[in-house]
Amino acid sequence: MRTDIMPGVTFPDYELSDHTAKHRKLSELQGDDPMIVVLGRGGFCPKDRRQTEGLVQLHREMEVGYCRLVTITTDNITETNEYRSGAGAHWPFLSDPRRIVQKDLDIAEYTDPVHNPMIPHVVVLEPRLVVHKIYNGYWFFGRPTMEELRQDLRAVSMKCRPDWDITAPGFKALWDQGRKEHFYPYGKAYRETLGGGD
């Protein structure tokens, strides 16, 4: 991984085709929410498939926790669709057969010249694509467990949700005053009505 990609910096806002062949930017997929980006080898890799099986269950929790998940591989669109469907995944899979991400982040897995995949990584992002944590998954047990990701999402959510503790002094008064912009998801809708979004 490039040495400048570390906690606290902004992750590149890659734009790639998703599993439906629609071009998607990471910032668009993230919105105002915490996000996990899985940089994988692809559907051919049993380790990636096993990791995705675990993420299928975690994603159900992430949806109700207002968090996002994206998988990027060097698979082509057909392989991406087969991988996503076969895993029973319901989050966006981005296809990068030109290896834009692999080259830009300097994560070519040189030990596999046949497939020329990315070295697997999991990147946990705060809103605005700010890197919270990076896991190197070349070895399977370098990848985060689902519980580690839950803890990461908790830490990021506590940091980015002003109403994380609605028992804190002043929050009930704000609510009673109708100042719902201080509460999620009302704050997001409020900013959008002002023409902002952030």
N, CA and C atoms as an extended XYZ file, in Angstrom:
594
Properties=species:S:1:pos:R:3:atomname:S:1:resname:S:1:resid:I:1 pbc="F F F"
N         0.857       -1.187        0.000 N   MET     1
C         0.000        0.000        0.000 CA  MET     1
C         0.895        1.239        0.000 C   MET     1
N         0.518        2.207       -0.795 N   ARG     2
C         1.250        3.470       -0.820 CA  ARG     2
C         1.451        4.004        0.587 C   ARG     2
N         2.620        4.536        0.846 N   THR     3
C         2.929        4.986        2.208 CA  THR     3
C         2.106        6.198        2.630 C   THR     3
N         1.546        6.935        1.674 N   ASP     4
C         0.749        8.109        2.043 CA  ASP     4
C        -0.702        7.753        2.351 C   ASP     4
N        -1.080        6.493        2.156 N   ILE     5
C        -2.431        6.055        2.506 CA  ILE     5
C        -2.374        5.504        3.924 C   ILE     5
N        -2.861        6.301        4.857 N   MET     6
C        -2.779        5.956        6.278 CA  MET     6
C        -3.951        6.597        7.001 C   MET     6
N        -4.205        6.178        8.247 N   PRO     7
C        -5.301        6.788        8.994 CA  PRO     7
C        -5.197        8.308        9.037 C   PRO     7
N        -6.339        8.956        8.799 N   GLY     8
C        -6.411       10.407        8.844 CA  GLY     8
C        -6.361       11.089        7.493 C   GLY     8
N        -5.906       10.366        6.460 N   VAL     9
C        -5.847       10.978        5.125 CA  VAL     9
C        -7.100       10.599        4.330 C   VAL     9
N        -7.318       11.309        3.245 N   THR    10
C        -8.472       11.040        2.393 CA  THR    10
C        -8.126        9.955        1.382 C   THR    10
N        -8.941        8.932        1.343 N   PHE    11
C        -8.766        7.827        0.399 CA  PHE    11
C        -9.139        8.314       -0.997 C   PHE    11
N        -8.466        7.830       -2.044 N   PRO    12
C        -8.803        8.274       -3.405 CA  PRO    12
C       -10.264        7.976       -3.757 C   PRO    12
N       -10.884        8.908       -4.443 N   ASP    13
C       -12.294        8.775       -4.821 CA  ASP    13
C       -12.396        8.088       -6.182 C   ASP    13
N       -12.119        6.794       -6.186 N   TYR    14
C       -12.113        6.044       -7.440 CA  TYR    14
C       -13.501        6.000       -8.065 C   TYR    14
N       -13.528        6.022       -9.381 N   GLU    15
C       -14.769        5.865      -10.131 CA  GLU    15
C       -14.618        4.647      -11.032 C   GLU    15
N       -15.474        3.650      -10.806 N   LEU    16
C       -15.398        2.381      -11.521 CA  LEU    16
C       -16.798        1.914      -11.874 C   LEU    16
N       -16.887        0.931      -12.761 N   SER    17
C       -18.182        0.343      -13.111 CA  SER    17
C       -18.619       -0.621      -12.023 C   SER    17
N       -19.896       -0.518      -11.657 N   ASP    18
C       -20.411       -1.470      -10.680 CA  ASP    18
C       -20.902       -2.725      -11.393 C   ASP    18
N       -21.527       -3.618      -10.641 N   HIS    19
C       -21.967       -4.901      -11.178 CA  HIS    19
C       -23.060       -4.750      -12.240 C   HIS    19
N       -23.656       -3.550      -12.368 N   THR    20
C       -24.661       -3.303      -13.413 CA  THR    20
C       -24.070       -2.522      -14.580 C   THR    20
N       -22.753       -2.300      -14.548 N   ALA    21
C       -22.012       -1.540      -15.563 CA  ALA    21
C       -22.227       -0.029      -15.454 C   ALA    21
N       -22.807        0.420      -14.329 N   LYS    22
C       -22.977        1.857      -14.098 CA  LYS    22
C       -21.726        2.398      -13.412 C   LYS    22
N       -21.237        3.549      -13.875 N   HIS    23
C       -20.066        4.161      -13.255 CA  HIS    23
C       -20.458        4.748      -11.898 C   HIS    23
N       -19.670        4.418      -10.866 N   ARG    24
C       -19.962        4.868       -9.502 CA  ARG    24
C       -18.677        5.389       -8.861 C   ARG    24
N       -18.790        6.507       -8.167 N   LYS    25
C       -17.667        7.042       -7.403 CA  LYS    25
C       -17.822        6.599       -5.957 C   LYS    25
N       -16.699        6.373       -5.282 N   LEU    26
C       -16.766        5.949       -3.885 CA  LEU    26
C       -17.490        6.984       -3.023 C   LEU    26
N       -17.246        8.262       -3.290 N   SER    27
C       -17.898        9.298       -2.479 CA  SER    27
C       -19.415        9.253       -2.632 C   SER    27
N       -19.886        8.944       -3.841 N   GLU    28
C       -21.332        8.824       -4.084 CA  GLU    28
C       -21.896        7.634       -3.321 C   GLU    28
N       -21.167        6.526       -3.323 N   LEU    29
C       -21.627        5.332       -2.631 CA  LEU    29
C       -21.598        5.520       -1.115 C   LEU    29
N       -20.677        6.333       -0.636 N   GLN    30
C       -20.563        6.539        0.810 CA  GLN    30
C       -21.603        7.498        1.357 C   GLN    30
N       -21.884        8.576        0.654 N   GLY    31
C       -22.769        9.590        1.214 CA  GLY    31
C       -22.160       10.164        2.474 C   GLY    31
N       -22.965       10.288        3.536 N   ASP    32
C       -22.491       10.836        4.812 CA  ASP    32
C       -22.161        9.754        5.829 C   ASP    32
N       -22.058        8.516        5.386 N   ASP    33
C       -21.992        7.399        6.320 CA  ASP    33
C       -20.589        6.789        6.422 C   ASP    33
N       -20.315        6.070        7.519 N   PRO    34
C       -19.109        5.243        7.573 CA  PRO    34
C       -19.163        4.194        6.456 C   PRO    34
N       -18.009        3.802        5.962 N   MET    35
C       -17.998        2.829        4.865 CA  MET    35
C       -16.791        1.902        4.985 C   MET    35
N       -17.016        0.651        4.614 N   ILE    36
C       -15.945       -0.333        4.510 CA  ILE    36
C       -15.711       -0.609        3.035 C   ILE    36
N       -14.445       -0.517        2.607 N   VAL    37
C       -14.070       -0.845        1.236 CA  VAL    37
C       -13.205       -2.094        1.278 C   VAL    37
N       -13.671       -3.130        0.591 N   VAL    38
C       -12.929       -4.386        0.508 CA  VAL    38
C       -12.220       -4.417       -0.839 C   VAL    38
N       -10.900       -4.473       -0.815 N   LEU    39
C       -10.100       -4.598       -2.028 CA  LEU    39
C        -9.691       -6.065       -2.122 C   LEU    39
N       -10.297       -6.781       -3.065 N   GLY    40
C       -10.113       -8.230       -3.086 CA  GLY    40
C        -9.411       -8.758       -4.315 C   GLY    40
N        -9.074      -10.031       -4.240 N   ARG    41
C        -8.483      -10.712       -5.390 CA  ARG    41
C        -9.543      -10.967       -6.458 C   ARG    41
N       -10.709      -11.414       -6.021 N   GLY    42
C       -11.769      -11.719       -6.976 CA  GLY    42
C       -12.445      -13.031       -6.647 C   GLY    42
N       -13.438      -13.352       -7.459 N   GLY    43
C       -14.260      -14.527       -7.208 CA  GLY    43
C       -13.510      -15.845       -7.300 C   GLY    43
N       -12.346      -15.858       -7.922 N   PHE    44
C       -11.585      -17.107       -8.042 CA  PHE    44
C       -10.948      -17.510       -6.718 C   PHE    44
N       -10.833      -16.569       -5.780 N   CYS    45
C       -10.072      -16.801       -4.546 CA  CYS    45
C       -10.969      -17.343       -3.438 C   CYS    45
N       -10.679      -18.539       -2.912 N   PRO    46
C       -11.512      -19.091       -1.837 CA  PRO    46
C       -11.474      -18.243       -0.568 C   PRO    46
N       -10.367      -17.554       -0.314 N   LYS    47
C       -10.284      -16.689        0.870 CA  LYS    47
C       -11.222      -15.499        0.721 C   LYS    47
N       -11.262      -14.927       -0.473 N   ASP    48
C       -12.185      -13.814       -0.720 CA  ASP    48
C       -13.633      -14.275       -0.574 C   ASP    48
N       -13.934      -15.454       -1.105 N   ARG    49
C       -15.303      -15.951       -1.018 CA  ARG    49
C       -15.702      -16.183        0.434 C   ARG    49
N       -14.784      -16.732        1.227 N   ARG    50
C       -15.088      -16.968        2.647 CA  ARG    50
C       -15.287      -15.646        3.374 C   ARG    50
N       -14.456      -14.673        3.081 N   GLN    51
C       -14.607      -13.355        3.701 CA  GLN    51
C       -15.959      -12.744        3.332 C   GLN    51
N       -16.345      -12.886        2.078 N   THR    52
C       -17.609      -12.318        1.615 CA  THR    52
C       -18.795      -12.986        2.299 C   THR    52
N       -18.691      -14.284        2.559 N   GLU    53
C       -19.764      -14.977        3.288 CA  GLU    53
C       -19.996      -14.325        4.652 C   GLU    53
N       -18.911      -13.991        5.347 N   GLY    54
C       -19.043      -13.313        6.630 CA  GLY    54
C       -19.615      -11.919        6.480 C   GLY    54
N       -19.215      -11.227        5.425 N   LEU    55
C       -19.698       -9.863        5.201 CA  LEU    55
C       -21.184       -9.827        4.851 C   LEU    55
N       -21.699      -10.913        4.268 N   VAL    56
C       -23.139      -10.962        3.963 CA  VAL    56
C       -23.944      -10.779        5.247 C   VAL    56
N       -23.539      -11.442        6.314 N   GLN    57
C       -24.241      -11.299        7.592 CA  GLN    57
C       -24.005       -9.923        8.199 C   GLN    57
N       -22.754       -9.451        8.159 N   LEU    58
C       -22.447       -8.144        8.729 CA  LEU    58
C       -23.176       -7.032        7.988 C   LEU    58
N       -23.327       -7.181        6.684 N   HIS    59
C       -23.989       -6.139        5.894 CA  HIS    59
C       -25.418       -5.906        6.358 C   HIS    59
N       -26.086       -6.944        6.795 N   ARG    60
C       -27.452       -6.772        7.301 CA  ARG    60
C       -27.452       -5.861        8.526 C   ARG    60
N       -26.428       -5.972        9.364 N   GLU    61
C       -26.292       -5.080       10.510 CA  GLU    61
C       -25.903       -3.676       10.058 C   GLU    61
N       -25.025       -3.600        9.071 N   MET    62
C       -24.570       -2.298        8.581 CA  MET    62
C       -25.723       -1.490        7.994 C   MET    62
N       -26.648       -2.166        7.332 N   GLU    63
C       -27.789       -1.456        6.741 CA  GLU    63
C       -28.630       -0.763        7.811 C   GLU    63
N       -28.904       -1.455        8.909 N   VAL    64
C       -29.713       -0.831        9.960 CA  VAL    64
C       -28.884        0.147       10.790 C   VAL    64
N       -27.555        0.081       10.664 N   GLY    65
C       -26.672        1.005       11.369 CA  GLY    65
C       -26.216        2.167       10.509 C   GLY    65
N       -26.829        2.324        9.334 N   TYR    66
C       -26.496        3.421        8.419 CA  TYR    66
C       -25.005        3.434        8.076 C   TYR    66
N       -24.494        2.298        7.632 N   CYS    67
C       -23.114        2.176        7.189 CA  CYS    67
C       -23.104        1.551        5.800 C   CYS    67
N       -22.053        1.814        5.049 N   ARG    68
C       -21.975        1.347        3.661 CA  ARG    68
C       -20.851        0.339        3.496 C   ARG    68
N       -20.988       -0.474        2.447 N   LEU    69
C       -20.010       -1.511        2.133 CA  LEU    69
C       -19.827       -1.557        0.623 C   LEU    69
N       -18.579       -1.646        0.184 N   VAL    70
C       -18.248       -1.731       -1.241 CA  VAL    70
C       -17.126       -2.746       -1.406 C   VAL    70
N       -17.226       -3.585       -2.417 N   THR    71
C       -16.153       -4.515       -2.771 CA  THR    71
C       -15.596       -4.119       -4.131 C   THR    71
N       -14.272       -4.082       -4.247 N   ILE    72
C       -13.599       -3.801       -5.520 CA  ILE    72
C       -12.666       -4.965       -5.820 C   ILE    72
N       -12.767       -5.519       -7.036 N   THR    73
C       -11.842       -6.562       -7.472 CA  THR    73
C       -11.379       -6.266       -8.896 C   THR    73
N       -10.411       -7.035       -9.348 N   THR    74
C        -9.934       -6.901      -10.725 CA  THR    74
C       -10.736       -7.776      -11.684 C   THR    74
N       -11.825       -8.360      -11.212 N   ASP    75
C       -12.699       -9.161      -12.077 CA  ASP    75
C       -13.350       -8.267      -13.135 C   ASP    75
N       -13.690       -8.871      -14.294 N   ASN    76
C       -14.476       -8.129      -15.281 CA  ASN    76
C       -15.941       -8.120      -14.839 C   ASN    76
N       -16.792       -7.437      -15.598 N   ILE    77
C       -18.196       -7.272      -15.185 CA  ILE    77
C       -18.904       -8.618      -15.025 C   ILE    77
N       -18.698       -9.540      -15.954 N   THR    78
C       -19.344      -10.848      -15.872 CA  THR    78
C       -18.899      -11.593      -14.620 C   THR    78
N       -17.590      -11.623      -14.384 N   GLU    79
C       -17.069      -12.302      -13.194 CA  GLU    79
C       -17.547      -11.615      -11.916 C   GLU    79
N       -17.627      -10.289      -11.956 N   THR    80
C       -18.102       -9.526      -10.795 CA  THR    80
C       -19.532       -9.919      -10.449 C   THR    80
N       -20.384       -9.994      -11.480 N   ASN    81
C       -21.771      -10.389      -11.258 CA  ASN    81
C       -21.877      -11.802      -10.711 C   ASN    81
N       -21.098      -12.708      -11.268 N   GLU    82
C       -21.134      -14.095      -10.810 CA  GLU    82
C       -20.674      -14.202       -9.357 C   GLU    82
N       -19.611      -13.480       -9.023 N   TYR    83
C       -19.080      -13.477       -7.656 CA  TYR    83
C       -20.122      -12.929       -6.690 C   TYR    83
N       -20.685      -11.774       -7.014 N   ARG    84
C       -21.670      -11.120       -6.143 CA  ARG    84
C       -22.914      -11.994       -5.967 C   ARG    84
N       -23.457      -12.496       -7.075 N   SER    85
C       -24.666      -13.328       -7.014 CA  SER    85
C       -24.410      -14.626       -6.272 C   SER    85
N       -23.274      -15.251       -6.569 N   GLY    86
C       -22.943      -16.520       -5.927 CA  GLY    86
C       -22.785      -16.394       -4.423 C   GLY    86
N       -22.330      -15.213       -3.971 N   ALA    87
C       -22.141      -14.996       -2.543 CA  ALA    87
C       -23.431      -14.562       -1.855 C   ALA    87
N       -24.443      -14.206       -2.640 N   GLY    88
C       -25.682      -13.693       -2.052 CA  GLY    88
C       -25.508      -12.302       -1.471 C   GLY    88
N       -24.584      -11.533       -2.060 N   ALA    89
C       -24.302      -10.185       -1.562 CA  ALA    89
C       -25.275       -9.176       -2.159 C   ALA    89
N       -25.573       -8.113       -1.387 N   HIS    90
C       -26.519       -7.098       -1.841 CA  HIS    90
C       -25.932       -5.699       -1.779 C   HIS    90
N       -24.621       -5.598       -1.759 N   TRP    91
C       -23.973       -4.288       -1.764 CA  TRP    91
C       -23.233       -4.122       -3.098 C   TRP    91
N       -22.802       -2.913       -3.425 N   PRO    92
C       -22.137       -2.691       -4.714 CA  PRO    92
C       -20.787       -3.398       -4.811 C   PRO    92
N       -20.587       -4.060       -5.931 N   PHE    93
C       -19.298       -4.626       -6.299 CA  PHE    93
C       -18.793       -3.814       -7.486 C   PHE    93
N       -17.579       -3.301       -7.389 N   LEU    94
C       -16.990       -2.519       -8.473 CA  LEU    94
C       -15.946       -3.354       -9.199 C   LEU    94
N       -15.972       -3.229      -10.512 N   SER    95
C       -15.104       -4.016      -11.389 CA  SER    95
C       -13.934       -3.152      -11.863 C   SER    95
N       -12.717       -3.660      -11.688 N   ASP    96
C       -11.522       -2.911      -12.071 CA  ASP    96
C       -10.542       -3.775      -12.863 C   ASP    96
N       -10.988       -4.289      -14.038 N   PRO    97
C       -10.090       -5.148      -14.813 CA  PRO    97
C        -8.864       -4.408      -15.369 C   PRO    97
N        -8.944       -3.083      -15.472 N   ARG    98
C        -7.777       -2.302      -15.935 CA  ARG    98
C        -6.768       -2.072      -14.800 C   ARG    98
N        -7.155       -2.504      -13.591 N   ARG    99
C        -6.267       -2.461      -12.421 CA  ARG    99
C        -5.841       -1.036      -12.058 C   ARG    99
N        -6.783       -0.121      -12.161 N   ILE   100
C        -6.544        1.276      -11.798 CA  ILE   100
C        -6.200        1.389      -10.318 C   ILE   100
N        -7.000        0.747       -9.479 N   VAL   101
C        -6.785        0.812       -8.024 CA  VAL   101
C        -5.496        0.095       -7.657 C   VAL   101
N        -5.301       -1.089       -8.223 N   GLN   102
C        -4.108       -1.876       -7.932 CA  GLN   102
C        -2.842       -1.070       -8.213 C   GLN   102
N        -2.804       -0.419       -9.363 N   LYS   103
C        -1.610        0.352       -9.750 CA  LYS   103
C        -1.473        1.616       -8.917 C   LYS   103
N        -2.598        2.321       -8.710 N   ASP   104
C        -2.527        3.590       -7.986 CA  ASP   104
C        -2.108        3.399       -6.529 C   ASP   104
N        -2.596        2.338       -5.898 N   LEU   105
C        -2.262        2.091       -4.495 CA  LEU   105
C        -0.996        1.261       -4.330 C   LEU   105
N        -0.441        0.781       -5.448 N   ASP   106
C         0.772       -0.038       -5.426 CA  ASP   106
C         0.553       -1.310       -4.610 C   ASP   106
N        -0.530       -2.041       -4.971 N   ILE   107
C        -0.856       -3.278       -4.241 CA  ILE   107
C        -0.980       -4.469       -5.198 C   ILE   107
N        -0.152       -4.490       -6.235 N   ALA   108
C        -0.145       -5.654       -7.122 CA  ALA   108
C         0.386       -6.858       -6.352 C   ALA   108
N        -0.325       -7.974       -6.447 N   GLU   109
C         0.127       -9.195       -5.779 CA  GLU   109
C         1.092       -9.914       -6.707 C   GLU   109
N         2.361       -9.532       -6.613 N   TYR   110
C         3.379      -10.030       -7.537 CA  TYR   110
C         3.629      -11.522       -7.395 C   TYR   110
N         3.154      -12.143       -6.309 N   THR   111
C         3.337      -13.587       -6.125 CA  THR   111
C         2.315      -14.392       -6.918 C   THR   111
N         1.375      -13.711       -7.589 N   ASP   112
C         0.376      -14.394       -8.409 CA  ASP   112
C         0.332      -13.748       -9.795 C   ASP   112
N         1.344      -14.042      -10.623 N   PRO   113
C         1.372      -13.436      -11.960 CA  PRO   113
C         0.283      -13.973      -12.888 C   PRO   113
N        -0.316      -15.106      -12.548 N   VAL   114
C        -1.369      -15.675      -13.400 CA  VAL   114
C        -2.616      -14.796      -13.369 C   VAL   114
N        -3.087      -14.466      -12.165 N   HIS   115
C        -4.300      -13.655      -12.031 CA  HIS   115
C        -4.010      -12.154      -11.956 C   HIS   115
N        -2.800      -11.801      -11.522 N   ASN   116
C        -2.407      -10.405      -11.344 CA  ASN   116
C        -3.449       -9.626      -10.540 C   ASN   116
N        -3.822      -10.125       -9.347 N   PRO   117
C        -4.842       -9.439       -8.548 CA  PRO   117
C        -4.227       -8.353       -7.661 C   PRO   117
N        -5.080       -7.750       -6.866 N   MET   118
C        -4.615       -6.842       -5.819 CA  MET   118
C        -4.263       -7.654       -4.591 C   MET   118
N        -3.308       -7.171       -3.803 N   ILE   119
C        -3.123       -7.731       -2.465 CA  ILE   119
C        -4.372       -7.349       -1.682 C   ILE   119
N        -5.082       -8.307       -1.107 N   PRO   120
C        -6.331       -7.974       -0.424 CA  PRO   120
C        -6.118       -7.009        0.743 C   PRO   120
N        -6.979       -6.021        0.808 N   HIS   121
C        -6.990       -5.066        1.915 CA  HIS   121
C        -8.440       -4.771        2.287 C   HIS   121
N        -8.651       -4.384        3.516 N   VAL   122
C        -9.935       -3.846        3.946 CA  VAL   122
C        -9.650       -2.465        4.526 C   VAL   122
N       -10.373       -1.463        4.021 N   VAL   123
C       -10.175       -0.081        4.456 CA  VAL   123
C       -11.471        0.410        5.091 C   VAL   123
N       -11.384        0.829        6.338 N   VAL   124
C       -12.537        1.377        7.041 CA  VAL   124
C       -12.450        2.900        6.921 C   VAL   124
N       -13.541        3.494        6.434 N   LEU   125
C       -13.539        4.930        6.154 CA  LEU   125
C       -14.538        5.680        7.012 C   LEU   125
N       -14.102        6.811        7.504 N   GLU   126
C       -14.995        7.784        8.114 CA  GLU   126
C       -15.668        8.557        6.985 C   GLU   126
N       -16.701        9.345        7.269 N   PRO   127
C       -17.295       10.165        6.213 CA  PRO   127
C       -16.238       11.010        5.506 C   PRO   127
N       -16.536       11.354        4.254 N   ARG   128
C       -15.648       12.112        3.366 CA  ARG   128
C       -14.395       11.324        3.009 C   ARG   128
N       -14.526        9.984        3.010 N   LEU   129
C       -13.458        9.073        2.594 CA  LEU   129
C       -12.195        9.172        3.444 C   LEU   129
N       -12.340        9.597        4.692 N   VAL   130
C       -11.175        9.693        5.575 CA  VAL   130
C       -10.843        8.305        6.115 C   VAL   130
N        -9.599        7.898        5.950 N   VAL   131
C        -9.171        6.565        6.376 CA  VAL   131
C        -9.167        6.465        7.899 C   VAL   131
N        -9.857        5.458        8.409 N   HIS   132
C        -9.863        5.170        9.845 CA  HIS   132
C        -8.881        4.047       10.157 C   HIS   132
N        -8.950        2.958        9.378 N   LYS   133
C        -8.070        1.810        9.618 CA  LYS   133
C        -7.878        1.027        8.323 C   LYS   133
N        -6.706        0.400        8.193 N   ILE   134
C        -6.383       -0.415        7.020 CA  ILE   134
C        -5.901       -1.780        7.494 C   ILE   134
N        -6.469       -2.833        6.888 N   TYR   135
C        -6.046       -4.208        7.169 CA  TYR   135
C        -5.436       -4.805        5.905 C   TYR   135
N        -4.290       -5.460        6.043 N   ASN   136
C        -3.643       -6.153        4.935 CA  ASN   136
C        -4.020       -7.634        5.021 C   ASN   136
N        -4.719       -8.118        3.988 N   GLY   137
C        -5.226       -9.480        4.026 CA  GLY   137
C        -4.535      -10.461        3.107 C   GLY   137
N        -3.253      -10.228        2.825 N   TYR   138
C        -2.530      -11.193        1.991 CA  TYR   138
C        -2.642      -12.588        2.610 C   TYR   138
N        -2.432      -12.660        3.925 N   TRP   139
C        -2.746      -13.877        4.673 CA  TRP   139
C        -4.143      -13.720        5.224 C   TRP   139
N        -4.924      -14.785        5.192 N   PHE   140
C        -6.333      -14.688        5.564 CA  PHE   140
C        -6.532      -14.090        6.948 C   PHE   140
N        -5.684      -14.473        7.900 N   PHE   141
C        -5.879      -13.979        9.255 CA  PHE   141
C        -5.335      -12.564        9.453 C   PHE   141
N        -4.847      -11.965        8.366 N   GLY   142
C        -4.565      -10.531        8.401 CA  GLY   142
C        -5.824       -9.722        8.151 C   GLY   142
N        -6.850      -10.393        7.648 N   ARG   143
C        -8.116       -9.711        7.386 CA  ARG   143
C        -8.886       -9.539        8.683 C   ARG   143
N        -9.665       -8.472        8.780 N   PRO   144
C       -10.394       -8.256       10.030 CA  PRO   144
C       -11.517       -9.260       10.211 C   PRO   144
N       -11.756       -9.626       11.450 N   THR   145
C       -12.935      -10.430       11.760 CA  THR   145
C       -14.161       -9.524       11.680 C   THR   145
N       -15.332      -10.125       11.641 N   MET   146
C       -16.551       -9.329       11.620 CA  MET   146
C       -16.680       -8.528       12.915 C   MET   146
N       -16.190       -9.078       14.019 N   GLU   147
C       -16.263       -8.345       15.284 CA  GLU   147
C       -15.324       -7.148       15.280 C   GLU   147
N       -14.145       -7.308       14.692 N   GLU   148
C       -13.242       -6.157       14.586 CA  GLU   148
C       -13.873       -5.051       13.743 C   GLU   148
N       -14.545       -5.432       12.664 N   LEU   149
C       -15.208       -4.430       11.837 CA  LEU   149
C       -16.361       -3.766       12.585 C   LEU   149
N       -17.088       -4.542       13.385 N   ARG   150
C       -18.144       -3.941       14.225 CA  ARG   150
C       -17.544       -2.894       15.159 C   ARG   150
N       -16.423       -3.228       15.771 N   GLN   151
C       -15.774       -2.282       16.682 CA  GLN   151
C       -15.295       -1.038       15.933 C   GLN   151
N       -14.760       -1.225       14.732 N   ASP   152
C       -14.335       -0.082       13.915 CA  ASP   152
C       -15.527        0.798       13.567 C   ASP   152
N       -16.629        0.173       13.166 N   LEU   153
C       -17.824        0.947       12.809 CA  LEU   153
C       -18.393        1.663       14.025 C   LEU   153
N       -18.288        1.051       15.189 N   ARG   154
C       -18.724        1.726       16.414 CA  ARG   154
C       -17.872        2.968       16.656 C   ARG   154
N       -16.554        2.819       16.538 N   ALA   155
C       -15.651        3.952       16.785 CA  ALA   155
C       -15.908        5.085       15.791 C   ALA   155
N       -16.093        4.728       14.521 N   VAL   156
C       -16.343        5.753       13.505 CA  VAL   156
C       -17.700        6.408       13.729 C   VAL   156
N       -18.705        5.609       14.059 N   SER   157
C       -20.040        6.159       14.293 CA  SER   157
C       -20.053        7.096       15.489 C   SER   157
N       -19.357        6.726       16.545 N   MET   158
C       -19.281        7.597       17.717 CA  MET   158
C       -18.642        8.935       17.352 C   MET   158
N       -17.698        8.880       16.434 N   LYS   159
C       -16.969       10.082       16.035 CA  LYS   159
C       -17.797       10.984       15.114 C   LYS   159
N       -18.579       10.367       14.225 N   CYS   160
C       -19.252       11.169       13.196 CA  CYS   160
C       -20.727       11.439       13.461 C   CYS   160
N       -21.316       10.785       14.439 N   ARG   161
C       -22.732       11.011       14.743 CA  ARG   161
C       -22.853       11.930       15.956 C   ARG   161
N       -23.205       13.193       15.752 N   PRO   162
C       -23.296       14.100       16.892 CA  PRO   162
C       -24.313       13.649       17.930 C   PRO   162
N       -25.325       12.898       17.490 N   ASP   163
C       -26.362       12.439       18.413 CA  ASP   163
C       -26.106       11.015       18.912 C   ASP   163
N       -24.838       10.583       18.897 N   TRP   164
C       -24.515        9.220       19.342 CA  TRP   164
C       -25.080        8.958       20.729 C   TRP   164
N       -24.910        9.927       21.639 N   ASP   165
C       -25.460        9.784       22.988 CA  ASP   165
C       -26.552       10.836       23.159 C   ASP   165
N       -27.800       10.446       22.902 N   ILE   166
C       -28.875       11.431       22.982 CA  ILE   166
C       -29.259       11.751       24.422 C   ILE   166
N       -28.585       11.082       25.389 N   THR   167
C       -28.816       11.439       26.791 CA  THR   167
C       -27.863       12.551       27.234 C   THR   167
N       -26.942       12.956       26.350 N   ALA   168
C       -26.008       14.026       26.704 CA  ALA   168
C       -26.770       15.327       26.944 C   ALA   168
N       -26.244       16.159       27.811 N   PRO   169
C       -26.933       17.419       28.123 CA  PRO   169
C       -27.242       18.240       26.869 C   PRO   169
N       -28.473       18.708       26.801 N   GLY   170
C       -28.872       19.605       25.726 CA  GLY   170
C       -29.569       18.961       24.556 C   GLY   170
N       -29.417       17.662       24.377 N   PHE   171
C       -29.995       17.038       23.181 CA  PHE   171
C       -31.522       16.997       23.220 C   PHE   171
N       -32.094       16.677       24.365 N   LYS   172
C       -33.556       16.645       24.433 CA  LYS   172
C       -34.131       18.036       24.196 C   LYS   172
N       -33.450       19.057       24.722 N   ALA   173
C       -33.911       20.430       24.514 CA  ALA   173
C       -33.877       20.792       23.027 C   ALA   173
N       -32.809       20.375       22.327 N   LEU   174
C       -32.724       20.630       20.877 CA  LEU   174
C       -33.895       19.967       20.155 C   LEU   174
N       -34.192       18.737       20.547 N   TRP   175
C       -35.295       17.999       19.920 CA  TRP   175
C       -36.626       18.718       20.181 C   TRP   175
N       -36.833       19.086       21.429 N   ASP   176
C       -38.079       19.767       21.795 CA  ASP   176
C       -38.236       21.107       21.080 C   ASP   176
N       -37.121       21.742       20.760 N   GLN   177
C       -37.145       23.023       20.046 CA  GLN   177
C       -37.325       22.828       18.538 C   GLN   177
N       -37.390       21.573       18.102 N   GLY   178
C       -37.542       21.292       16.676 CA  GLY   178
C       -36.256       21.411       15.883 C   GLY   178
N       -35.139       21.440       16.558 N   ARG   179
C       -33.838       21.582       15.880 CA  ARG   179
C       -33.304       20.205       15.504 C   ARG   179
N       -34.034       19.574       14.610 N   LYS   180
C       -33.740       18.188       14.250 CA  LYS   180
C       -32.506       18.034       13.369 C   LYS   180
N       -31.940       19.144       12.904 N   GLU   181
C       -30.717       19.049       12.097 CA  GLU   181
C       -29.556       18.475       12.901 C   GLU   181
N       -29.711       18.404       14.217 N   HIS   182
C       -28.670       17.833       15.079 CA  HIS   182
C       -28.808       16.324       15.232 C   HIS   182
N       -29.802       15.731       14.562 N   PHE   183
C       -30.079       14.307       14.716 CA  PHE   183
C       -30.042       13.615       13.357 C   PHE   183
N       -29.507       12.377       13.342 N   TYR   184
C       -29.448       11.596       12.113 CA  TYR   184
C       -30.735       10.772       11.995 C   TYR   184
N       -31.373       10.673       10.840 N   PRO   185
C       -30.981       11.220        9.534 CA  PRO   185
C       -31.580       12.589        9.231 C   PRO   185
N       -32.217       13.195       10.236 N   TYR   186
C       -32.851       14.487        9.996 CA  TYR   186
C       -31.847       15.538        9.547 C   TYR   186
N       -30.646       15.516       10.135 N   GLY   187
C       -29.630       16.510        9.781 CA  GLY   187
C       -29.256       16.448        8.322 C   GLY   187
N       -29.163       15.227        7.795 N   LYS   188
C       -28.823       15.061        6.384 CA  LYS   188
C       -29.910       15.671        5.508 C   LYS   188
N       -31.160       15.388        5.811 N   ALA   189
C       -32.267       15.926        5.030 CA  ALA   189
C       -32.305       17.449        5.140 C   ALA   189
N       -32.002       17.969        6.331 N   TYR   190
C       -32.011       19.412        6.548 CA  TYR   190
C       -30.943       20.077        5.679 C   TYR   190
N       -29.733       19.505        5.641 N   ARG   191
C       -28.665       20.086        4.833 CA  ARG   191
C       -29.012       20.044        3.353 C   ARG   191
N       -29.671       18.965        2.928 N   GLU   192
C       -30.050       18.848        1.517 CA  GLU   192
C       -31.080       19.895        1.117 C   GLU   192
N       -31.992       20.239        2.037 N   THR   193
C       -32.992       21.266        1.711 CA  THR   193
C       -32.357       22.631        1.567 C   THR   193
N       -31.189       22.814        2.216 N   LEU   194
C       -30.464       24.084        2.085 CA  LEU   194
C       -29.585       24.097        0.840 C   LEU   194
N       -29.590       22.985        0.105 N   GLY   195
C       -28.784       22.899       -1.117 CA  GLY   195
C       -27.378       22.417       -0.892 C   GLY   195
N       -27.114       21.952        0.328 N   GLY   196
C       -25.775       21.487        0.644 CA  GLY   196
C       -25.624       20.020        0.394 C   GLY   196
N       -25.750       19.271        1.407 N   GLY   197
C       -25.525       17.826        1.331 CA  GLY   197
C       -24.475       17.437        2.332 C   GLY   197
N       -23.551       18.383        2.618 N   ASP   198
C       -22.530       18.099        3.631 CA  ASP   198
C       -22.551       19.191        4.657 C   ASP   198
